[in-house]
Structures are given as structure tokens and as C-alpha cells.
Amino acid sequence: MAYFVLVVTLLIWSGSFLAARWARESLSVSEALAARFVPVLLSGLLLIAWRWKSVRRLPRAAWGKIVWMGILSVPVYNFFFFIALKEVSSGTAALIIATNPVFTALLAAPLLGEPFGKRRGAGLLLGLAGVFIVIHFGAGDSLAVHYWRSALILLLAPLSWAGYTIIGKQLPQDCNRIDASLVQLVLGSAPLALFFTPALVHTLAAHPLALWSSLYLGLLCTLFGFAAWLWALGRLSATQTAAFVFLNPPLANLWAWLMGETTLTPVYLLGAALLLCGVGLIVFGRKR
């Protein structure tokens, strides 16, 4: 069930690259952050009020971790994400975000005591090779010089998400992860409401694509996606969970193909096969 939930989550998240690019065509970074997370803030507050009896039972030991998770996953991650998506294409962005399992596995070894091992090391290398083939050759998306500044900025996003994953894995066993997800999203989204101005409302009304992209990013990618990720993280290791990020590049390019923005090629399909083999080496144990 955890694998199934993660696959559904990645299907949704893989569309975030196109949605973010569409939102950034009409919105500044601060406007894009507000447009994405004000709906999350309002929905989160309503859900917390509905689940208040459960939320109030969150263990005290979890609150410090929840605050840090809110900071890393909302303002920090998305600041780098929206800055870079103005210039970096969805395919290249998917490649860079797919480095998250590398950061997570490297951090999980010393901080969580999760074994890295030769099998997982081979899986990471194979997955990254597949990702590179999918983006650089299969999708015809070369890493041009003008991408490097934004690409390096975007690299900080998966690093912050790796920190979020490690902290999330350390939540107490008796901590309800749905409640923790709602609280951390509200805490992380609250400061971004300062950027929600009347001018932004007019901009969203004048650009329906930016409006719907922001709602997709906020309600599906964030409100549902974060809760699903944290729920699965309570049932799998941090490295296993992070490995599913490798599904982002082929799925992101599939969305781009459906929207007529790229063409699937045999090389692309080869890269996708290598990528999935890498995921298999990381996720499934020797017996399986």
C-alpha cells in the first residue's frame, strides 16, 4: 500500500514542473509562493479544526521537528524551486530534483543508521544514469550554459527535502503523521500569506492558467502529496521512500509529451528502463 500511495503521489508531483513553469509565466516568485500556499493554509486550518481532538494529542517531542519540517518543505524548498523554474525546463528540473534520493541516502546513513551498501549504491548510480539519459538525450533537453546558475540554485531544493525526510523519519512512533503534515504545512505557509495582495488576486483573475496551476500545486501537490509522503515514510525507510523521486523525470516528460512539449524517443524509453531498475535495486530487498 505504501508503494501504491507513493506511485500515485509521484504521478501528481510529476505535473508540478509544468504547473510551476506556467505559474511563473505570469507571477513573480513571491506571488507564486502566495498563490500556491494560501489555499494550503486555509484548507489546512479547516482540516485542523475538524481534526482538533486528534491534533491536540500530538506528542510534545514532535513539535520541534514539525516546525523544522514546515520550514524546510514550504518556504525553503519552494523558494529555490520557483526561482529556478523561470529558466530551467521541466525536464532539466526533474533531473535535478531526482538527486533527492542521493542526498537522503547519504544523510540517512550517519543520522538514521540506515545501511547504504553496495546494492543501494549501484541503484543510485543506475538511477541517476537513467535520469540523465532521459533528460539529456531522450527528451532532447541539453544542459546549456545559461541553465547552470538556476540549476545550482534548484539543487538546494532536493537538499532541503532530504533534510525534511530525515526529520520526518525521526518523528515519535505515537505521532499521527496526517496531523503532523497538516500542522507543518500551516506553519510553513503562514508567513507566505503576507505576499497575498489585491494585485495578486487581479493577476490570477486575468491569467486563468496561473490560477489553476497554483491550485494544482497547492491542493494536490502539497496538501495531498505531503500527507501521503509522510504517511508512507512512517512505513518505509527514508532511503526507500526517497527512491521514488526517481520516477519524477520520466513522468514529468510524459506530461510534457501529452501537452505536446516534447517527443518520446527510443533513447528516452531506454533511460526510463534504467531508471526503474535503479529504483528497484534501492526499494526492494534481496529476498524480493
C-alpha positions in Angstrom: 0.0 0.0 0.0 2.9 2.4 0.8 4.4 1.7 -2.7 1.0 2.4 -4.3 0.5 5.6 -2.4 4.0 6.8 -3.4 3.4 6.0 -7.1 0.1 8.0 -7.1 1.9 10.8 -5.3 4.7 10.9 -7.9 2.1 10.9 -10.7 0.7 14.1 -9.2 4.1 15.6 -8.3 5.5 15.0 -11.8 3.0 17.5 -13.1 4.3 20.2 -10.8 7.2 21.1 -13.1 4.9 22.2 -15.9 2.4 23.8 -13.5 5.2 25.8 -11.8 6.5 27.0 -15.2 3.0 28.1 -16.2 2.5 29.9 -12.9 5.9 31.7 -13.2 5.0 33.0 -16.7 2.6 35.4 -15.0 3.7 35.5 -11.4 6.8 36.7 -9.5 8.5 34.3 -7.0 6.7 35.8 -4.0 3.4 35.8 -5.9 3.8 32.2 -6.9 4.6 31.2 -3.3 1.5 33.0 -2.0 -0.8 31.7 -4.8 0.3 28.1 -4.0 0.3 28.2 -0.3 -2.6 30.5 0.8 -5.1 27.8 -0.4 -3.0 25.3 1.6 -3.1 27.5 4.6 -6.8 28.0 4.5 -7.6 24.3 3.8 -5.1 23.2 6.4 -6.7 25.4 9.1 -10.1 23.9 8.3 -8.8 20.4 8.4 -7.0 21.0 11.7 -10.2 22.5 13.2 -12.1 19.4 12.0 -9.4 17.0 13.5 -8.7 19.2 16.5 -9.2 16.3 19.1 -6.6 14.3 17.3 -4.2 17.2 16.5 -4.1 18.3 20.2 -2.7 14.9 21.1 0.4 15.3 19.0 3.3 14.4 21.4 5.4 17.3 22.7 8.6 15.7 21.4 7.2 16.0 17.8 6.6 19.8 17.8 10.2 20.9 17.3 10.6 18.5 14.4 7.3 19.6 12.9 8.4 23.2 12.9 11.6 22.4 11.1 9.8 20.2 8.6 7.4 23.1 7.8 10.4 25.5 7.3 12.3 23.1 5.0 9.4 21.8 3.0 7.5 25.0 2.3 9.4 28.3 2.2 12.9 26.9 1.7 12.2 24.2 -0.9 9.7 26.3 -2.9 11.8 29.4 -2.9 14.6 27.6 -4.7 12.0 25.7 -6.8 10.2 28.8 -8.1 13.3 30.8 -8.7 14.8 28.1 -10.9 11.7 27.1 -12.8 11.6 30.5 -14.5 14.6 29.4 -16.6 15.1 25.7 -16.1 12.9 23.5 -18.3 10.7 20.9 -16.7 12.9 18.1 -17.9 16.1 19.5 -16.5 14.3 20.4 -13.3 13.1 16.8 -13.0 16.7 15.6 -13.3 17.9 18.0 -10.6 15.1 17.2 -8.2 15.8 13.5 -8.7 19.1 13.9 -6.8 17.0 13.9 -3.7 17.5 10.1 -3.0 21.2 10.7 -3.2 21.1 13.4 -0.5 18.6 11.4 1.6 20.6 8.1 1.4 23.8 9.9 2.3 22.2 11.7 5.2 20.3 8.7 6.4 23.5 6.6 6.8 25.0 8.7 9.6 21.9 10.3 11.0 19.5 7.3 11.0 21.9 4.4 10.8 20.4 3.1 7.6 22.8 0.9 5.7 23.9 2.3 2.4 25.6 -0.8 1.0 26.8 -1.7 -2.5 23.3 -2.6 -3.8 21.8 0.7 -2.9 25.0 2.5 -4.2 24.6 0.7 -7.5 20.9 1.5 -7.6 21.6 5.2 -7.1 24.2 5.3 -9.8 22.0 3.3 -12.2 19.0 5.5 -11.5 21.0 8.7 -12.0 22.4 7.4 -15.3 18.8 6.6 -16.4 17.7 10.1 -15.4 20.5 11.7 -17.3 19.7 9.7 -20.4 16.0 10.5 -20.2 16.6 14.3 -19.9 19.8 14.9 -21.9 19.3 12.5 -24.8 15.7 11.1 -24.7 13.9 14.4 -24.3 16.4 16.4 -26.3 16.9 18.8 -23.4 20.6 19.8 -23.3 22.1 21.3 -20.2 23.0 24.7 -21.8 25.3 27.2 -20.1 22.6 29.6 -19.2 20.9 26.8 -17.1 23.8 26.4 -14.7 23.1 29.3 -12.3 19.5 28.4 -12.0 20.4 24.7 -11.9 22.7 25.2 -9.0 20.0 27.1 -7.1 17.5 24.4 -7.8 19.9 21.8 -6.4 19.3 23.3 -3.0 15.6 22.2 -3.2 16.2 18.4 -3.1 18.8 19.0 -0.4 16.2 20.8 1.8 13.7 18.0 1.0 16.2 15.4 2.1 16.5 17.2 5.4 12.7 17.2 5.7 12.6 13.5 5.0 15.3 12.7 7.6 13.5 14.8 10.3 10.1 13.2 9.3 11.6 9.8 9.8 12.5 10.8 13.4 9.0 11.6 14.4 7.9 9.7 17.5 6.1 6.4 16.8 2.9 7.6 18.5 2.8 10.8 16.3 -0.2 10.9 13.9 1.5 11.7 10.6 -1.6 13.1 8.9 -2.0 15.6 11.8 1.8 16.4 11.7 1.6 17.0 8.0 -1.3 19.4 8.4 0.4 21.4 11.2 3.7 21.7 9.4 2.0 22.9 6.2 0.1 25.5 8.1 3.2 26.7 10.0 5.3 26.8 6.8 2.5 28.5 4.8 1.5 31.2 7.3 4.4 33.6 6.5 3.8 33.4 2.8 0.3 34.8 3.2 2.0 38.2 3.6 2.6 38.1 -0.2 -1.1 37.6 -1.0 -2.2 41.1 -2.1 -5.1 42.5 -4.0 -2.8 42.9 -7.0 -2.1 39.2 -6.9 -5.9 38.5 -7.0 -6.2 40.6 -10.1 -3.3 38.9 -11.7 -4.7 35.5 -11.1 -8.1 36.6 -12.4 -6.5 37.8 -15.5 -4.4 34.7 -16.0 -6.6 31.5 -15.5 -3.6 29.2 -16.4 -1.6 30.7 -13.5 -4.7 30.3 -11.2 -5.3 26.7 -12.0 -1.6 25.8 -11.9 -1.4 27.4 -8.4 -4.4 25.4 -7.2 -3.0 22.2 -8.6 0.3 22.9 -6.9 -1.4 23.8 -3.6 -4.2 21.4 -3.2 -2.9 18.2 -5.0 0.9 18.5 -4.9 1.1 20.0 -1.4 -2.0 19.2 0.7 -2.4 15.7 -0.5 1.1 15.0 -1.6 2.8 16.0 1.6 0.4 14.0 3.8 0.8 10.9 1.5 4.7 11.2 1.6 4.8 11.5 5.4 2.3 8.6 5.7 4.5 6.3 3.5 7.6 7.5 5.3 6.2 6.0 8.5 6.1 2.6 6.8 9.3 2.5 4.7 12.9 3.6 5.3 13.9 7.1 4.4 16.1 5.8 1.5 13.3 3.6 0.1 10.8 6.4 0.2 13.2 8.9 -1.4 14.0 6.4 -4.2 10.5 7.0 -5.6 11.7 10.5 -6.6 13.5 8.8 -9.5 10.0 8.3 -11.1 9.7 12.1 -11.5 11.8 12.6 -14.7 10.1 10.0 -16.9 6.7 11.0 -15.6 7.4 14.7 -16.0 8.5 14.2 -19.6 5.4 12.1 -20.1 3.3 15.0 -19.0 5.3 17.3 -21.3 4.7 14.8 -24.2 1.0 14.7 -23.5 1.0 18.5 -23.7 2.9 18.5 -26.9 6.1 20.0 -25.4 8.4 17.0 -26.1 8.7 13.8 -28.1 9.3 10.4 -26.7 12.2 8.5 -28.4 13.7 5.1 -28.0 16.6 6.6 -26.1 14.1 8.1 -23.7 12.5 4.7 -23.1 15.9 3.1 -22.5 16.7 5.8 -19.9 13.3 5.2 -18.2 14.1 1.4 -18.1 17.5 2.1 -16.5 15.9 4.5 -14.0 13.2 2.0 -12.9 15.9 -0.7 -12.5 17.7 1.7 -10.2 14.6 2.3 -8.2 14.1 -1.5 -7.9 17.6 -2.0 -6.5 17.1 0.7 -3.8 13.5 -0.2 -2.9 13.3 -4.0 -2.9 15.4 -6.1 -0.6 17.4 -9.1 -1.7 14.7 -11.6 -0.9 12.1 -9.8 -3.0 
